[in-house]
């Protein structure tokens, strides 16, 4: 889950900012198509297609499990982790990159950006130091809500790839009506949602000095 979340955060920030620099351009149109495809595509189908391509036809990566039967250390675990992590990440990349793009375009039209450019500040410094910092505020709100979903497990992804995580544990408990396990996972998810929103609120003050909790 952590690997998928890191992939989502990095890709969403890069794609969103680059698409916002030239709205309506080729890269913006390409990322828009990929985003809509990712949002509309069922996660379990995408996971099966990745297994078919990279595991069955190409033979580059293993199709399921957490590690080989004989073991292989960290590299073996990483090879098993690649497909499920990317499967989990694709949906968040599609949605999060749209939020970053929209907020970045809005920030680029603000007066402080024009003032910075008029003073001769380097474009990269304006983009990273001023625009991105303000554009991240609505993005953090979305991430704060979605992160607990990563931590509580992706049921379909872990089931397709036979990954022994909380999502698969939830699915197995659901099939046998193991209510104590189900209630525990749901309670953990509720706690993580509250913590995610709390962390997001704290980060607001870090990114925007105008926000104070004093």
matplotlib code that plots the C-alpha trace (Angstrom):
import matplotlib.pyplot as plt

x = [0.0, 2.8, 4.5, 1.4, 0.7, 4.2, 3.9, 0.5, 1.8, 4.9, 3.1, 0.1, 2.3, 4.5, 1.6, -0.6, 2.0, 3.3, -0.2, -1.1, 1.9, 0.4, -3.4, -4.9, -1.5, -0.4, 0.8, -2.4, -4.6, -2.6, -2.8, -6.5, -7.1, -5.0, -6.8, -10.3, -9.2, -7.9, -11.0, -13.3, -11.3, -12.2, -9.1, -9.4, -9.5, -6.4, -4.6, -5.6, -4.3, -1.0, -0.7, -1.4, 1.1, 4.1, 3.8, 2.3, 3.4, 6.6, 7.6, 9.3, 7.4, 5.7, 1.9, 0.9, 2.1, 4.4, 7.6, 8.9, 8.5, 12.3, 12.7, 14.9, 15.3, 14.3, 14.7, 12.3, 9.7, 10.1, 9.5, 6.3, 5.3, 5.6, 2.3, -0.1, 1.5, 1.0, -2.5, -3.4, -1.7, -3.4, -6.8, -5.3, -3.0, -5.9, -7.9, -5.2, -3.4, -6.7, -6.8, -3.2, -3.8, -6.9, -5.4, -2.1, -3.9, -5.9, -2.7, -0.9, -3.5, -3.0, -1.5, 1.5, 2.6, 2.5, 4.4, 7.1, 7.6, 7.7, 10.4, 12.5, 12.3, 13.2, 10.2, 11.1, 11.4, 8.0, 6.4, 7.9, 8.2, 4.9, 2.5, 2.9, 2.9, -0.6, -1.8, -1.1, -3.7, -6.8, -4.7, -3.9, -7.6, -8.2, -5.1, -6.0, -9.3, -7.9, -4.8, -6.8, -8.2, -4.6, -3.8, -6.9, -6.2, -7.4, -9.7, -9.8, -6.1, -4.9, -7.4, -6.3, -2.6, -2.9, -1.2, -1.5, -2.7, -5.6, -7.8, -7.5, -8.0, -11.2, -12.4, -11.6, -13.4, -16.4, -16.8, -16.9, -18.8, -16.1, -17.7, -15.1, -12.4, -14.7, -15.6, -11.9, -10.9, -13.8, -13.0, -9.3, -10.5, -12.6, -9.7, -7.4, -9.8, -9.9, -6.1, -5.8, -8.0, -6.1, -2.8, -4.2, -5.4, -1.9, -0.3, -2.5, -0.7, 2.7, 2.0, 0.1, 1.5, -1.8, -3.4, -2.8, -4.1, -2.9]
y = [0.0, 2.4, 1.7, 2.3, 5.5, 6.8, 6.0, 7.8, 10.9, 11.3, 10.6, 12.8, 15.8, 15.5, 14.9, 17.5, 20.3, 19.5, 19.4, 22.7, 24.5, 24.2, 23.6, 22.1, 21.0, 17.5, 16.4, 17.8, 16.0, 12.8, 12.9, 13.7, 10.6, 8.4, 9.9, 9.2, 5.7, 5.1, 6.3, 4.3, 1.1, -1.6, -2.2, -6.0, -6.0, -3.9, -6.2, -9.2, -7.5, -6.7, -10.3, -11.4, -9.1, -9.0, -12.4, -14.7, -13.3, -11.4, -13.4, -10.4, -10.4, -13.0, -13.1, -13.5, -14.0, -12.0, -14.0, -17.1, -20.5, -20.8, -17.2, -14.5, -11.6, -8.0, -8.1, -11.0, -9.2, -6.1, -8.1, -9.5, -6.0, -4.2, -5.3, -5.0, -1.6, -0.2, -1.6, 0.2, 3.4, 3.8, 4.9, 7.5, 8.8, 9.4, 11.3, 13.1, 14.4, 16.2, 17.9, 19.0, 20.3, 22.3, 23.9, 24.7, 26.4, 28.5, 29.4, 30.4, 33.1, 34.8, 38.3, 37.1, 34.9, 37.9, 40.0, 37.4, 37.1, 40.9, 41.0, 38.6, 35.6, 32.4, 30.5, 27.3, 29.1, 30.7, 27.4, 25.3, 28.0, 29.8, 28.1, 24.5, 25.4, 27.0, 24.4, 21.6, 22.7, 21.3, 18.3, 17.5, 17.5, 14.7, 12.7, 13.0, 11.3, 8.6, 7.6, 5.6, 3.6, 2.5, 1.6, -0.5, -2.5, -2.9, -5.9, -6.6, -6.0, -8.2, -10.9, -10.9, -11.0, -13.3, -10.7, -11.3, -7.9, -6.3, -6.2, -9.9, -10.5, -8.5, -10.5, -13.9, -12.8, -11.6, -15.0, -16.9, -14.1, -13.5, -10.4, -9.6, -9.3, -7.3, -4.9, -4.5, -3.6, -1.2, 0.5, 0.8, 2.4, 4.9, 5.9, 6.3, 8.6, 10.9, 10.8, 11.5, 14.6, 15.8, 15.5, 17.3, 20.2, 20.4, 20.5, 23.4, 25.6, 24.3, 25.2, 28.4, 30.8, 32.7, 29.7, 29.8, 27.5, 29.7]
z = [0.0, 0.8, -2.5, -4.4, -2.5, -3.2, -6.9, -7.0, -5.2, -7.4, -10.7, -9.9, -9.0, -12.1, -14.5, -13.0, -13.0, -16.5, -17.9, -16.3, -17.8, -21.3, -20.9, -24.1, -25.4, -26.4, -23.0, -21.3, -23.8, -23.3, -19.5, -19.7, -21.8, -19.5, -16.5, -17.9, -18.9, -15.4, -13.7, -15.9, -15.8, -13.2, -11.0, -11.1, -14.9, -15.1, -12.7, -14.8, -17.9, -16.2, -15.2, -18.7, -20.3, -17.9, -16.3, -18.9, -22.3, -21.4, -18.3, -16.7, -13.4, -11.2, -11.5, -7.8, -4.2, -2.0, -2.7, -4.4, -2.6, -2.4, -1.2, -2.8, -0.5, -1.0, -4.8, -5.0, -2.9, -5.0, -8.2, -6.7, -5.5, -8.8, -10.4, -7.4, -6.4, -9.9, -10.1, -6.9, -8.0, -11.4, -10.0, -7.7, -10.3, -12.6, -10.0, -8.2, -11.3, -12.3, -8.9, -9.2, -12.8, -11.9, -8.8, -10.6, -13.4, -10.9, -9.0, -12.3, -12.9, -9.5, -9.1, -7.1, -10.0, -12.4, -9.8, -9.4, -13.1, -13.5, -10.8, -13.0, -10.7, -12.4, -13.8, -12.1, -8.7, -9.3, -10.2, -7.3, -4.6, -5.1, -7.5, -6.4, -2.7, -3.0, -5.5, -3.0, -0.5, -2.2, -3.3, 0.4, 1.2, -1.3, -0.3, 3.4, 2.6, 0.3, 2.2, 4.8, 2.0, 1.1, 4.6, 5.1, 2.0, -1.5, -1.5, -5.2, -5.9, -3.1, -4.1, -7.7, -6.9, -3.9, -1.7, 2.0, 3.1, 5.0, 1.9, 1.4, 5.1, 4.9, 1.9, 3.5, 6.7, 4.7, 2.9, 6.3, 8.1, 10.6, 12.1, 14.8, 12.1, 9.8, 12.6, 13.6, 10.1, 9.6, 13.0, 12.0, 8.7, 10.6, 12.9, 9.9, 8.2, 11.2, 11.5, 7.7, 8.0, 11.1, 9.3, 6.3, 8.5, 10.0, 6.6, 5.6, 8.1, 6.9, 3.3, 3.8, 6.4, 6.4, 8.1, 11.9, 14.6, 17.4]

ax = plt.figure().add_subplot(projection="3d")
ax.plot(x, y, z, "-o")
ax.set_aspect("equal")
plt.show()
